[in-house]
Amino acid sequence: MNINAIAGSPSAPFRQLYARAVTAAGVLLLAASAVCAAAGEPATSAAPAANGAAAAKPVFKPVDVFDLQWAADPQIAPDGRSIAYVRMSMDIKTDRPQRLIWLTGVDGKHARPLSDASGSSMPRWSPDGTRIAYLSTASDGSTQLFMYWADSNVSAPISHFTESPTSLAWSPDGRRLAFTMAAPAERKPLKVELPQAPKGASWADPPKLIDRLVYRVDGEGYLPASFSQLFVIGADGGPARQLTHGDFDHDGPPAWSSDSAAVYISANRRPDVDYEPLDTEIYRVDLGDGSLHALTDRRGPDTHPVVSPDGKQIAYLGFDDQRLGYQRTQLYVMDADGSHSRSLSAGLDRDVGEPQWSGDGKRIFFEYGDRGAIKLASIDLRGNVRTLASDLGGADVTRPYTGGSFTAARNGRFAYMQASAGAPPALATGTDARDISTLTALSANLLDQRTLGTLEEMDFDSSADARKIQGWILKPPHFDPAKKYPLLLEIHGGPFAAYGASFAAEQQLYAAAGYVVLYANPRGSTGYGEEFADLIHHDYPDKDFDDLMSGVDAVLGKGYIDPDRLFVTGGSGGGVLTAWIVGHTDRFRAAVVVKPVINWTSFVLTADLSNYFYRYWFAGFPWDDEQAYWKRSPLAYVGNVHTPTMLMTGEADYRTPSGEAEQFYEALKLRRIDTALVRVPHAPHDISSRPSLLIAKVAYVLGWFAAHDASAAHEAAAGQEGGAR
């Protein structure tokens, strides 16, 4: 599992399992504006244009974040002629991402919004392609089911729920929709008799009783007394029928039997569910009598059922749980009654995701991560894989994490999120690797008028064991190899995740400030095989430090980096490694540790998923093996730190709670090491979840680095003296 899973990153089993859950500052901000003029090349001034041409375009600026737009959740019509997708943008007034469903032909023509209601998402075509069910914001602000009729171009709500539905799935006959939604818990809490407050009195809020092991989830807060249940509703609206019951979460997406008489869903219905968090099974729920039948029974996750067109087979995802930190998700097929289960992707040493049957039932489309890219492929029932596209991704526009989505029509045409280094994801469609068309360039009006950093891929050998490590160098706009630049090492989280060659606003802002940015996929990263990822099993952090330092050395060897101007930052798992780095080397002038784990014992006992971390990332409880936890904790090496180190944490972070950053900050303060703590109000683990917070994060990082960059300070002072003269 990846530590960022709920906040928006990989690990399919946990996305399923916890889907409901998935005045110094002023000085630093001023310093951030100064770094552009001091970091090797002024980011706000244009380099001389070749052949006397017009002045170069300006670089990417922080406020440009609000003008980014991109395509997400592409849904191709069953006949392969039209695509519905979610057009993402940033609202500068509300400071939040905005979603709006658009329609376009596969030739890129007739593009139009499905409705004018902002906040629309999750478009799902009816089997006959005449309607689209989707989620949108109703007049009272609640999330409801809406229906769009293509022949009349009319949309209307078909629900009036008190909770928010999600994971929509049409029945094959087009008469019903299945979805999941929270329903009240059945178990009654401890009964406590409290007197009523007198009329007009203002008493304190009553205490809140907690008796579950998992009682809060990052991004969701403290969990209500409810569980995710499976529902069905008529396609024309009316009352919804709850199909599952009990104090268990039933997580989508659901799938219908070919005769529309049953729905398949994944759930962990063990009595000790909180203590065995990965052990989900696939269940068949019969609509006739509401009976529930388990189709799988192994130890490990079984998720994402997809029924073949003839209804005879079910494809699904999962693995045999060996209690390793990383476990490869495979694609399985079984008969509709649960018999004859077998892995189709056993020979593919990569995680498989998003399975979807071809129209003829002979192949299954899927996606998989491979060396910093997400590939769209198909596999036949004998396990033969055919790659259809190699540039799926771009789901995270803030940092270059891999991830994206696609769908396929009955005729084999597919639509997907197309990643590139120069722009957020576009909408693309095709039939194979030689027939790909890009349909949108939603940020072109902005980015065509900006000079971005240029990305270069590189491989280097790790000093730990000579393994090849993949990395990328993002060079500043107007890069000149004859000059010397500061280097900023930016480390991804996870740790079981990966970066790739996709657009990332945060890295582009660092490059625009004059830094050469290095990011890499050290051991533990996904997309390089199971053995590579599990090199850090019960050994993290350790030799991933060597991987990253070897990357720094490789860039230094190119000759355009000032070795006295090295900086490092990273968030979540990258925060762990940044804190580890400053405890093991003094080569960096300054560091910014974002939302880290500092003390593995306190983390395991306060993180939202304690039931997972102690069992899969360690061999047992911290009180049974204190040294195993302590020797991997950056706090154990804080006595070695001399590097000026800033800490940053979200005040509502329940994945790596604020106490982690605070421990390191307080220890550095006690040792009189130059440090600062930045607390982001109301922010969860996804500290950049709002556009202004992404901008603020970058500003504080650049401000801290500028304040500790001797070269920058010298040049800035010289500039001020020159101006005075």
N, C-alpha and C positions, 0 to 999 in steps of 0.2 A: 504494500500500500504506500501511497504517496501522501506526505503530510499535508499537502494542499488539496486533497481529493475533493472535499466539499466546496472549497472556495473556487473551484473551477478547473480542476486539473484531472489527470488520468485515473486509473484504477477502476475498471468497470464494476467489479464486484462491490466495492464500497459505494460507488455512485448509486447502485441499486439498493444496497442495504440501508444507506442513510440519505435517500433522496429527499425525505421530508425535513430531514434534519438541517440536499447536498448543499526680557529686553535683550537676552542673548540671541533669541530667535531673530530679532530685527537685524542684529549685526550679521548673522549668518545669511539671511536673505539678501542683504546688501552685498555681502561677499560673493554670493552666487552670481549676481549680475556682473561682478568684476572679473570672474574667472574667464569669461569669454575673451576678454582682451589680454588675458595673461597666460592662457594655456597653450601657447605655442603658435596659434594663428588666430587673429581676431575673428570670432564667429559672426559678428555683425557687419563686417566689412567684406566686400567682394574682392576676390582675387582678380588680377587683370585678365580680361577676356582675350582669347586667342585671336590673332589677325585683326585686332582693333574692333572686335565686335562689341555689341552693347554690354553693359555691366552685367555681371552674373546675377542670377536670381538669389534672393535672400535664403537663409537657412531655415530649417524647421524650428518654429518658436513654441514656447510653452502654451500660449493661448491657441495655437493651431490645433491642439488636441480636441477642442470643441467643434472643429470643422471636419473631423474625420467621419467618414461613412463607409459601411461595408455590408456585404451580403452574408446571411446566416440561415441555417435550417432550410436548405433548398428542398422542395417537394415537387417532384415531377409528376404530371398527370398520368393516369393509368395508360392512356393512349400515346404518351410520349410527345405530345404536341405543345404543351404549355407547362410553365413552372411557376409555382408560388414560392416565395421566399420572404424572409424577414429582413427588412432594410433597417440596419442599425445606424444610429447617430447619437450625438451628444447634445443635450439641451443646456445652453449656457445659463438660462434663468433658473431652472430647477436643479442644475448641477447633477444630472443623472442621465444614464443611457436611455435612449428612446427606441421603441420598436414599432414598426409599421409594416404590415404585410403588403407586398406588391405581387403583381402578376405580369408575366411576359411570355411571348412565344419562344420556342426553342431557337428561332432565328433572330431573337433579340428585338423583334418588332412588337408593337402594340403594348408596350410597357405602361402600367397604370397601377395606382394603389387600389387594393381591394376595398378599402373603406377609408374614411378620413379620421377614424378613431385612433388616436395614439395609444400605445400600450397593447396593440394586437400582436399575437404570437401563436406558434404551434399550429400552422395551417395543415390540414389533413384532408386529402381528396376522398370523395366517396368512390366506391368501386366503379360506378359508371361514369365518373368524371363530371357530373352535372352540378355537384355541390362541394363546398369546402367547409368543414367544421373548423373552428379556431377558438382561441381564448382572447378575450379583450376586456377592457375596463368598462363596467356599466356606469350608468349615470350616478349611482350612489357610491362609486369608487371601488366596488367589489369586483373580483375577477369572475366572469361568467362564460358559459358556452355560447358561442354565436354560430349562426349558419349563413353561408353565402350561397345564393342561387345564381349560377352562371348565366342562365338564359334570360333572367330579368335584371341581373346586376344589382340585386337587392340583398342586404344583410339584415339580420334581426337576432336578438338574444333568444335562446331556447331554454334557459335555466334561470333560476332565482335562488342560488345556493347561499348558505351562510358561511361556507368554507370554500377555498379555492380548489377547483378541479385541475388535474394535470394528466399527462400520458394518455392522450386520446387514441382510440382505435375503432375503426368502422367494422361492423359485421359484414360478411361477404354479400348478404342479400340487401345491404344498404338501408335496413330498417332501424338499426340501433347503433349506439356508440357505447363503448366501454371506456372507463376512465378510473383513476384513483383519486381519493379525496379523504381528508381526515374525518374521523368519526369518534365520538366520545368513548373513553375507556370503559370497560365493563366492570373491572374490579373497583370496589369502593375503597377510598382511603380511610385511614384511621379516623374514627369519629371522636371529635373533641367538642365539648359543650362550652360555648362562650356567651356571656351575657350581651344583650343588645345595648348599643350606645343610646343614651337618653336623646330625646328629640332636640335637635339643634346643637348637639355636642360634636366636637371634632376630635375623634380618636385616631390613634395611629393605625396604619394599614395592618391587617392581621398577619401573623406569621404564615409562611408557606412551608408545608410539609414535603420533604423529598424522601422517597424510599426506593427509587430505582437506581441501578448502577450507572446507566447512561441517562443523565437528567438535563443536560444542556448540550447544544450542538452549535458549533461556530456558524455564524451567519443567520442562525435561527433564534439564538438565545436560550433561555430556560424553557424546556419543553412543556407544553400543556398536557393535560391528561387526555390524550387522544392518540389514535393510531391510524395509519393509512390503510384504507379498505377499498375493495373493488366494487364499482357500481356500474349499472347500465341505465341508459335513458333512450327513449325513442328519438329518432332523427328529427321529428317535428316538435320535440319538447315533451312536456308533461312531467309527472313525478318520476324521480330516479329510484331505482331498486338497489338496495345494498345486498351484494352477493356473498361477501366474506364477513366473518365476525371473529371476536376474540381479541385479546390484547396482544396483537402481532401486527407488524407492518407488512403490507402486501404492496410490492413495488413494481411499477411498470417498466417498460411498456407491456400492456396486456396483448394477447393474440387470440383471434377467434378460430374455432374449428371451421372447416370448409362448409358445413351445413348450418352454420350460425346457431347451433344448439348448445355450444359450450364456449367458455373463455379460459385461456391458460394464463397463469400468473405466477410470479416467483415470490416466495415468502420464506421466512425462518419462523416456523411455528413450534420450535422446541420449547419445552417448559423452562429450560435454562437458557433462553435465547440470548440474554445479555452476556452470558459467559462463553458462548460459542458464536461469536458475531458473524462468522463467514458461512455458516452452515445453512444456506438456503436451498430449497427444493423447488421444482416446478410442479404446480398443481393444476388439475383440470377441474373447473367449476361448472357443473351442469345447470343450465337455466331451468330445466323442467322441475327439478326437486331441490335445487340449491346444494346438492351434495358436493363434497370436496374429495378429490382423489390425488394422492401424491404419485407422480410419475418417475421421480428420481429418489435415490436414497443414500447416496454416498456422502462421506464427510468432505465438505467443501462447497463452494458456491455453484449453483446451477441457476442461470439467469437468462433473460432476454429470449424467450421462446418465440419462434417464427414458424408458422405452419406452411407446408408445401401446398402448391396450387390444387393438387388432387386430394389433400387432406390426409394422406397416408403417413407422412413423416413430419417430424418437428426438428428444426435446427435450433441449437441453443449454445450458450457460452458457459465455461466453467473450468475447473481444475480439481485435481485431487489434492486436498489440503495437507501439505507437509510441514506446516507452521514455519515457513521461511519468510524472510522479509519481502522477497519478491517471488511471485509464482506466476508462471506464464499462463495467460488465459487462452484456452483452445476452443475451436469450433467443433461441436459434436452434432451428430444426427441420430435420432432414435425413431422407432415406430410410434404411431400416435398413441398407443397404449403404454408407452414407456419401455418397451422391450427393444433388444438389439441395439443398444447405445454404442457408438463408436466415435472416435476422434477422426475428423477429416484433416486437421491441420497439425497432426503430430510431427510431421516432417518439416514444418515451418517453425523455426526457432524464434518466433516473434509473437507478441500479443495480438489477438484477433478481436475485432469489434464490429458492431452494427451489422449483423447478418441480415440478408434479404434474399429471398428466392427469386430466381429468374422466372419469366412468364411460363416457360415450358417445363419448369421443375427439374431441369437437368444440371443447373449450376446454382451456386449461392454467391451473391456479391458480399464483399466484406472489406474492411479497411485494416491496415496494420502499420505499425511504426517500424521504420528501417533507417538507421543512420541519419537521424535528424530530419527525416521526412515522414509524411504519412502517405501511404500508397493505397489506391483503390484497386481491388483485384476481384477475380472470381475464381471459384474452385469447383471442380466437378465432384461427383460422388465417389470417385476413386482417389481423390486427393491431389489432382493436378491443378496447379495454380497458374493463372494468367494475369499479369499486371495490366491494368487498363489506364491508370493515370498515376503519376509520381509526385504531384504537387498539390495534394489535398491538404488543407490546414488553414492556419491563420486565425483560429478562433479567439486567441488572446492577443489583442492589438497593443497591449501595454508592454509585454515582454515576449520574446520569441519562443514560447512554449509550442510544442507540436499539438495538434488536435483540430478536428473539423468534422464535417458531416456530409452525407450524400444520400440520394435515393435513386432507384432505378425503375423504369417503366416496364410494362409487359413485353415490349418489343426490344428490350435490351439497352435502350438509350438511358443514360444516367445524367444527373445534375449534381454538382458538388461545389463546395467552397474551395476556391483556387488560391493558394498561397503564393506570395512573392515577396522578395526583400524590399521592393520599392513602393509597396502600397498595402493597405489592409485587404482582406480577402475579397475576391471578385466572385461573381456567379459564372460558372462554366458548365458546359454540357458536351457530351460526346457519345460515341459508340465503342471506341477502342482508343489505344494510345496514339494512333495516327490520325484520329478524327476528333480533335478537341477544339471547341470554340469558346472564347471568352465573351460573355454577354454584357457585363457591366464593368465600369471603372468609376465607382461612385465617389472616390476621393480625388479624381483627376483635376477638377477645377482648383483644388488647393495644391496638390503635390506637383502638378505641372508648373507651378509658379514657385517652387522651392528647390533648393539644392540640398539633396540628402547625402548622408554618409554612404560610402560604397562598401559592400560586403565582400570579403574574401574568405573562402574556406581553406582550412589547412589541417593536416594530420601531423602529429608529433609523437615521439616515443616517451613513455613515462620512465622517470628515473627509478621507479620502484621495481619494475620488472620488464621494461622495454615493450610493454603493450602499446599498441597504437591507440591514440586518443584523438577524437575528432573535435575540432574547434573552429571558430570563426573570428575574423578580425574586421571590425567596423571602423573604417577610416574616416576622419573628419572631412566635411566639405572642403574643396580646394586643396586636397592633400598634396603635399610636396615631399617626396622621399628624401630630399636633400636636407630637410629640416629635422629638428629633434622635437618629439611630442611627449606629453605625459601619457602614461598608460593607466587605464581603469579596468581592472579585472572585475567582472560582474558574474556572480555564481548563481545557478538556478537552484530552486527548491526541490522538494520531493521527499527523500532523495531519489525515489524511483519515478523519475520523470525525464524529460529531454527538451533541449533547445533545438532549434533548427534555423533554416535560412528564410525566415518570414519577417514581415514588417513588425517593428516594435518601437512604439513611441518613446519609451523610456531610454532605450539605447540610442535612438536618433537624437534625443535631447542631449545626452552626454557627448555624442560626436559633434553636435552643433556647438557645444561649449569648448571644442578644441581638443578633446581627448581621443586617442586611439582606444577603442573598446575591445577587450578580449572576452569572449565567452566560450565555454567548452562543455562537453559531456563527459565528465570523469567517470571512473568505475562506479557502478550503482545506477547509472543512467539506463533508461530503457531504449530499445531499438537496436541493441547490439548482441542480443541473445541472453539466455537465462544464466549462463555461467558468468558473464560479465556483470550482470546486475547483482548477482548474489555474491560477488567478491566482497561486498561490504556487509554480508549477513553476520550479525553479532560483532561487527568490526567497523563501525562507523561512528565518528570519522576516524580515519587513519591514513591509508595509502592514497585516498582521494586527494589528500593534501599534496602528496608527491606528484600526482597527475597534474594538478593545477599549477604548481610551481614549475613543472617542466614546460607547461604552456607559456608561462611568463618568460622563461628562458628562451624559448623558441622565438617569441616575438622580439625579445631584446636582440637576438642574433640577426635580425633583419636590418639593424643599423639606424632606424629612424626613431627609436625610443630613448629618452633621457633616463638612464638607470637610477638617477636620484629623484625621479618624479613618478613613483609607482603608487597606485591607490587601489583599494579593494573594497567591494561591497557585495552584499547578497541578502536575500530574504528567505525566511523559513529555514529549509535545509541549507540554503545558501548563507543564511545568518549563522547557523551552526558552524559552517566551515569558515566563515569570516572570523568568528570568535576564536576558532581553533587556530587559524593562521596567525593571528596576532599573539597567541600564546606560544607559538613555535618558531617565529621568525620576526626580525625587526626590519626587514627589507622594505616595507611599505611606509610611506610618509604619514598616511592617515587611513582610517578604516571607518566604515559605517555598517553596523550590525543591525539588520532589520528583522523584527519578529522572530527571534532565535529560540532555540533550546540551549540553555546554559548549564542546567543541572538535571540530568536524566531522571533522578529520583523524584524531584519535585514535579517535573513534567509529567511523568507517568501517573502521578497521583492527582494532578489537577487538570490535565487535558481532557477534552470532551470524549475521547475514545480510549480511555485508560484500558478498557477490556481488550483492546486490540494491541496496543503498543507494548504492554509488558509481556505478552505472550509471543508476539511475532518478531519483535526487535530485540528481545532479550530472552534468556533461557529461563527466567523465573521472576519472582518478586524481588524488589530492591532490598527488602530486609533479609532475604535469604542469601544474597550475594552482593553486598554493598560495593565491593571493589569493582565488579563488572560494570556497574553503573558509573562509579566515580571516575574510573580511568578513561572513560569516553566522554566525560563532561568537560566542556571548555572552562568551567569554573575551577577545575583542578589545576589549571595552568595559568590562572590569572596573575599569579605571583611573578610570572615571566614577562608580562606585558609591559612594553614601553611605548608602543604606538598610540598616538592620539586616536581615541576610539569613541565614536558617537553611537548611541543605541536609539532605536526607533521601534515603537510598539503601538498597536491599536488598543484603545481602552476597552473595547468589547471583543477582544480576541480570546476565544475559548479553545483554539487549537494549540497555540503556544502562548499561554496566558502572560499578561504583562509582568507578572512576578519574575519570569525568566529574565527579561531585559533588565529589570530593576536590580536583580541580584548582581549582575555583572557591573552595572553602573555603580552600585554602592561599593562593591569591592574595589573598583578602579579609583573611586573617590577616596576611599580609606587609604589607598596606596599613593595618593596624590598624583595620579596619572591624569593627563589632560583628557577630559571626557565630558559628555553632555547626554541628556536623555530627552528625546522628543516623544511626547504622548499625543496620539491622534484621537480626538474625541469621537466617540460612537463608532469607531472603525473596527470591523472584524478582522479576521486573519487576512482577508483580501484588502489590504491596507489602501490600495488604489482603486477601490470599487466605485468611487465617484471621481469625475474628471479633475476637479480642483485638488483632490487629495493626491492624485498622480503628479500633478504639477508641483504641489507642495513637497512631496517626497523627493522629487528630483532637485528642487531648489535647496532643500536642506543638505542633501548629499553633496551637491556642487559647492554650497556655501562652506561646509566643513572642510572639503578638500582644498578650496581656495585659501581658507584661513591657515592651512598648514602646508601650503606649497611655497617653499622658500623662493623659488624662481619667480612664481607669480607675484609674490609680495614685493620682491625686488623690482620687477618690471613695472608694477603698478605704482610703487613709490617714485620710480624714475619718471614715469609719465606725469605724475602730479607735480614733481619739481619742474619738469620741462614746461608744464602749463603755467606754473607760477612765474617762471622767468619770461 
